[in-house]
């Protein structure tokens, strides 16, 4: 693309920032517009449920780049305005303020938003403003009900306990995180909350938020001072309705992260085919957002030299003094094996099988060097027999 062209990146978080930085680094000198619906400059989201909620960091530490670094990119920066429509034929993006932005290339990185339940007054935890609002309401003598015991809900519950709040954690599944990490590992991880005084209730469904807490499917009520909804997320694709792009649990992309000619997806909103695992996936993890933003930018710039985006996904979670790290794609696994350490002590490495391959690994309470070699084993599609045999 030449200096007379224009690339629009919609989404002002990690994926969008990685995309614009890569475009400039790869030599793109044309007009580059970054659109973000939040008023804040690009910032990091993982600390929201950890250091920001705990009051350990101030908001300035979240910034992904300094004002000088952003200025050096020469961006047409549109913050605090959402994209509301896309016309791929005319190659225009419509903004909430009524402006229509023409583009020669487009990267969609609009992320996700929290799912909610009927009723008013509950907190969610996706933005800096969300985290600050909840932080101001926590402390000794307060009772927080967290609906959803996934990683986000678990992290928030751990922080709230550290602040002295009473915490009730409600989860509809019999075992928290079993769908992602397996029942045995899920039981062990959730046991950390019991050890720290959290009231964990599983197999219960919340139907609505009330003025004083939440109502359960069986008609019961759990009173609370504050309620946090952590029941998953929805990809922000509504603005693409009617565009002709395929929308199905995200913006559907191919192995190159392309959704249409000149249109690419990146980050939490993108559902793409990962050829390394042979499945379509949509990953809501910080590392993937940055990596896919870079990959989409390169493929957009060089359509004749595109490379498939085939990463080994990575995520981490901090709960109390427990560090959890994982490489690979754990969902849909068929077998789990502890290959190092002791699961009961929450200090171990666990391997996951899908078909005859090592699909992923998860480490609890282990140093990075304990899990790093396993990432390479996933990346090279090591067979389960080879992986487990080598660990025996």
N, C-alpha and C positions, 0 to 999 in steps of 0.2 A: 504494500500500500504506500502511496506517495504522500507528500506533505500537504496535498490539497484534499486529502480524504479526511473522514471523521469516523472515529470509533467511539461508541457509547458503551459504557459498562454500567449496568444497573445493579446496585447493591454496594453499600459503602462499608462493608465489614471486611473480614480477613480475605475472603476469596476475591472480592472486588479490588482490594488494595494490591494483592499479589498480581492480579491481572494487569493493572495499569503500570505497576513497577516493571513487570516483565516486558510489556510493550515498549516502554522507553528504553529499557536495557538492551532489547533486541534491535533497537535502531529506529523504531517508529517515531517520526517527527511531525505527524499531522495533528489535527485537533483531537483531543482526548477528553471526553466528558465522563465524569464519575457522578452518578446519581445515587443519593442515599436518603431514605425516608426519615432517619433520625437527624436531629440537629447537631449531634456530636460528630467530630472527625473520627475516622476509623479507630476503633479500640478493640481490645482483647476481651472475649466473652468468658472463657473458662474461669477467671478469677472472680466472676460475679457471685458464684455460689460458694466461694471459698474465702479468699482474702478480703474482698469488698464487703461481703455479708458479715464477716467476722469483725470488720472495723480495723483490720490490720493494715490495709492500704488506703490511701486517698485516691480520688478519681484520676489524678494526674498520672499515676503509675500505669493506668490502663492504656494510655495512648500507644498505638502501634508505631507511629512516626511523629517526629516533632513538626511544628508548623513550618520550620525552614525546610525540612525534608519534603514535605508535601508541596511547598511552593516551588521547589527545584524540579518537580515533575511537570510543571507547566500545565496543570489540569484546569479544565473548565469544571469547577467543583460546584455541584448543586446539592446542598445539604438541606434537610428538613422539607423535602418535597418528594412525594412518591410517584412512581410510574403507574399510570392507570390504563394504558392501552398500547398495543403493538400492531402495526400494519406491515407485514413482511414484504408485500408487493411494492408498496411505496417506500419501504425502508424508513419508517418513522416510528419514534417512541413518543407517546403522549404523556405529559406530566399533569399532576393534580392542579397545577396553577394554570392549566390551559395551553401551555407552550407545546409545540410539536418539534421534536428533535430529529432531523434527518441523520441517517448513519450509513456508512459503507460496510461496517462490521459491528456486530453486537455481541456482548457477553452478558448473559443473564446470571446474576448472583444474588438473588433476592432473599435467600435463606428461608427460614421457617418462622412460625409464630406458635405460641403455646395453645394447646387444646384447652377448652374450658367446659364447665358444666353449668346448668341453669342456676340462676340466683346471682346475687350481687355481693360484693364486698371481699371476695377472695383475692389474694395476691397471685401473680405469676412471676416467673424469673427468667427473663430473656434479655432485657435491656439494662443499662446502667440505672435508669430511673426506677425500674422495677426493684433492683437490688437495694438501692438507697431507701426506697419506701418501706421495704420489709425490715431492713436493718434498724430503722428508727423505731420499730414496734416490738423488737425482741429484747429480752433481758430477764433477770431474776424475777420470779413471780408471774411471768407471762406464760400462757399455754398456747403452743402452736400445734395445729393439726396439719400434717402433710399428707395430701392425697396422692398416692403413687410412690412406690418404693424402688423406682428405677435409680439410675446413677445420680440424676439431678436431685430427686427427692431425698435420696440417702445423704448426699453431700450437705444439703440444706439442713437436714435433721441433725447431722453431726455438728455443724456450726452452731445451731440453736442450742444444743445441749452444752456446748462449750461456753456459750454466753449466759448459761444458767437458767434457760427457759425449760419448762416442762414440755415434752414433745410426745405426740401420738402420731404414729406412722400407719396409715391405712393402705392396704394393698389388696386388690381383687383376686390375684393369683394365690394359690396355696403356698407357693415358695417365691419370694422376690427374686427377680432376675433369672428365673429358671429358663425362660425362653431364650436368653442370650448366653448364659454361662453354664447351664445345667443345674439340676436340682441339688446335687450334693454341694457344689460350689456356692450356689445361691443360699443354702442354709448356713454355711459357714460365714459368708460375708454378712448376712443379716444378723448373725449372732453377735457381731460387734456392737450393734445397736442395743441389744438386750443387755450386754455387759456394761453399757454406759447409761442405762436407766431409761431408754426409750420404751414406750409402750407400743409394741408392734402387734398389729391386728391384721391377719391375713384372711383371705377368702371373704372379704367384705366389699361391697360395692356402694359407692356414694352416688346418690341420684341428684342432689342439689345442695347448694350453699344456702344456709339460712342466716338470719341476722346474728345468731349466737353460735354458729358452728356449721355442721353439715348434717344432712339427713341421709340415712342409709336405706338400701333397697328393702330391708326387712321392716322399715318403719321407725327404727331406732334413731336417736339423735346423739351426736357427739358434740358437746359444748366446747368452745374454744374462744380465746381472745383474738387469735389470728388464724387464717386458713391459707395454706399455700397449695395451689393446684400444680401438680407435677405429673400429669397424665399423658405425656407425649406431646407431639407437635404436628403441625400441618404445613406443608410446603406453600410458600407464597406464590401461587400461580394464577390467582383470580384475574390479575391484570392482563394475563395472556389469553383469557377466554375469548373466543372468536377470532383469534389470530391465525388459526389453521395449524398451529404447532400441536404436537401430541402431548397431552397432559394426562398422566396416570400415576398417582402417588409421586408427583414431581414433574419436572420438565424432562420428557423422555429424550435421551441422547444416545448416539451410537458409541462405539469404542473410542472414537476420537473426541468425545464430548460435544459433538455437533448435533444440533437439533433441527437445523435447516441450513440451506446455503447461506454462509456468512453469519450464522447465529450459533453461538455456543453456550453451554451451561456450565456452571462451576459452583462447588460448595453444596450446602445442605439442600438446595432446591433441585439439584440435578440428579436424575435417575439415569444412570448410564450402564452400558454393558462392559463389565470388567473381564477382559479376555483371560487374565491370569486364573480366575476362579470359574470362568464360563457361565456367569450369572449376571443378571441385572441387579444393581444395588444403588441405594441412596444412603450416603454416609453422613451422619451429623456429628463430625468430629473436627476439631480445630486444625489438625495437621492435614487432613484430607482437603479442607477448604483451601488452604494456601497452595498445596501441590496441584490441585485441579485448576485453580486460578492461573497458575503459571503455565500449565499444559494447554489450557484453552487458548491463552494468549498466543503461544507459539504456533499452535495449529491454525489459528485465525490468520496470523501473519504469513504463514508459509503453507498454503493449501496443497502445494505439490510435494511437500516433504512432511506431511503429517505423521505423527507417531501415536499409536494407541495409548490411552491412559490406563495403565495396568499396575496400580500401586498395591502394596501390602498395607491395608488400613491399620492405623495405630490409634489407640486412645488410652487415656489414663484417668484415674479418679483418686482423690484424697479424701479419706474419711477417718476422723480421729487421728491416730498415729499409723494408720494403715494405708500403704501406697499400693494401688492396683494399676497394672499396665497390661496391655494386650496388643498382639499383632495378629493380623489375619481377619478372616470372616467367620465368626463363631456361630452365627445363626444357621439353623438347619443341620447342626452337627449330629453325628450318629453314635459317637463314642467319646468318652472322656477318660484320660489317664493322668495320674499324678506322676511326673517324671523327675521331680527333684523336691526335696524338702518334705514338710509335713503339712497337709491341708488343715488338720485340726488346730495346729498352732498358728494358722494364718501366715505361714512363711513357706511358700512353695511355688513351683512352676507346674502348670496344668496344660496338657496337650489335647487338641480336639481333632477328631477324624470326620471327614466327609468323603464317602466313597472309599477309595483306597489311598487317599492322600491326607497329608497333614494340612488341615485347614486353618489352624491358628493355635496360638499359645497365650496363656494368661499367667501373670506372675503376681503374687501377693506378698508384700513385705520382703521383696528380694532386691538386691542391687541391680542396676541396669545391665551389668555384664552377665548376669545369670540368664537373661532372656534374649540378649542381642543375637547370639548364634542361631536361635530358633527362628528369628525373622528371616535369615538367609535360607533356612530349610523350607519355610513357607514359600519364599520367593522362587525357589528352584523346583517347586512342586515335588518335594520329597515324598516318597511313599510312606504310608503309615508304618509298615514293617521296618523300613530303614530308620525312620525317626525314632520309633520306640525301641528298636534293637540297639541303636546307638546310645540310648539313654539308660538302658538296662545295666 
